């Protein structure tokens, strides 16, 4: 199955999909936190959800990424900066399949998930669906980080490289802090308006509210 249900089945072979993931650098084991644990970095904006199947992603993680964690405790840095549902979000079913495919011993070694630049909609999404998609143990490990300076409190800054657009967005947040609360958007269209969320009891549960 494709990761993004709104798209046609990818025309790339599985090996081509894995090469694409490798080329884009969506997943990297890079740096350590301040307790010396390895970091698995995930750049959400780079995930080609339209072109990669769940099966290809699972195999890529199992063969190329997870073995590099060396059976030691680790943390995840998930960079949500610039993620849009139509381009980068794999969907709830795909997330659940991917998560369930991860070996239990690896899940047990995960210490924390640092969720950078979450935005209001993604917070609401996780609050609503997080316990359905992930186990309670993982859900409790998620730590929202609204600014890079707060991320550096937990990680060794000189060991972590991030795309330039992450720094640009962080600077924009400093000048437009209401973007954190969904009152402003840097997307071409407003994915889910704050007023709609207030007026409608159903909008909070909308699949559109994840950017």
Secondary structure as the mmCIF struct_conf table of DSSP 4:
data_model
#
loop_
_struct_conf.conf_type_id
_struct_conf.id
_struct_conf.beg_label_comp_id
_struct_conf.beg_label_asym_id
_struct_conf.beg_label_seq_id
_struct_conf.end_label_comp_id
_struct_conf.end_label_asym_id
_struct_conf.end_label_seq_id
STRN STRN1 UNK A 2 UNK A 2
BEND BEND1 UNK A 3 UNK A 4
TURN_TY1_P TURN_TY1_P1 UNK A 5 UNK A 6
BEND BEND2 UNK A 7 UNK A 7
HELX_LH_PP_P HELX_LH_PP_P1 UNK A 8 UNK A 10
BEND BEND3 UNK A 12 UNK A 12
HELX_RH_AL_P HELX_RH_AL_P1 UNK A 14 UNK A 24
TURN_TY1_P TURN_TY1_P2 UNK A 25 UNK A 25
STRN STRN2 UNK A 27 UNK A 32
STRN STRN3 UNK A 33 UNK A 33
TURN_TY1_P TURN_TY1_P3 UNK A 34 UNK A 35
BEND BEND4 UNK A 36 UNK A 36
STRN STRN4 UNK A 38 UNK A 43
HELX_RH_3T_P HELX_RH_3T_P1 UNK A 44 UNK A 46
TURN_TY1_P TURN_TY1_P4 UNK A 49 UNK A 51
STRN STRN5 UNK A 53 UNK A 53
HELX_RH_AL_P HELX_RH_AL_P2 UNK A 54 UNK A 60
HELX_RH_PI_P HELX_RH_PI_P1 UNK A 61 UNK A 65
HELX_RH_3T_P HELX_RH_3T_P2 UNK A 66 UNK A 69
TURN_TY1_P TURN_TY1_P5 UNK A 70 UNK A 71
BEND BEND5 UNK A 72 UNK A 72
STRN STRN6 UNK A 74 UNK A 79
TURN_TY1_P TURN_TY1_P6 UNK A 81 UNK A 82
HELX_RH_AL_P HELX_RH_AL_P3 UNK A 85 UNK A 88
HELX_RH_AL_P HELX_RH_AL_P4 UNK A 92 UNK A 101
BEND BEND6 UNK A 102 UNK A 102
HELX_RH_AL_P HELX_RH_AL_P5 UNK A 104 UNK A 109
STRN STRN7 UNK A 110 UNK A 116
BEND BEND7 UNK A 117 UNK A 117
HELX_RH_AL_P HELX_RH_AL_P6 UNK A 119 UNK A 133
BEND BEND8 UNK A 134 UNK A 134
HELX_RH_AL_P HELX_RH_AL_P7 UNK A 136 UNK A 139
TURN_TY1_P TURN_TY1_P7 UNK A 140 UNK A 141
STRN STRN8 UNK A 142 UNK A 145
BEND BEND9 UNK A 147 UNK A 147
HELX_RH_AL_P HELX_RH_AL_P8 UNK A 148 UNK A 151
TURN_TY1_P TURN_TY1_P8 UNK A 152 UNK A 154
STRN STRN9 UNK A 155 UNK A 155
HELX_RH_3T_P HELX_RH_3T_P3 UNK A 157 UNK A 159
HELX_RH_AL_P HELX_RH_AL_P9 UNK A 164 UNK A 175
HELX_RH_3T_P HELX_RH_3T_P4 UNK A 177 UNK A 181
TURN_TY1_P TURN_TY1_P9 UNK A 182 UNK A 182
BEND BEND10 UNK A 183 UNK A 184
BEND BEND11 UNK A 187 UNK A 189
BEND BEND12 UNK A 191 UNK A 192
HELX_RH_AL_P HELX_RH_AL_P10 UNK A 194 UNK A 199
BEND BEND13 UNK A 201 UNK A 202
HELX_RH_3T_P HELX_RH_3T_P5 UNK A 203 UNK A 205
TURN_TY1_P TURN_TY1_P10 UNK A 207 UNK A 210
#
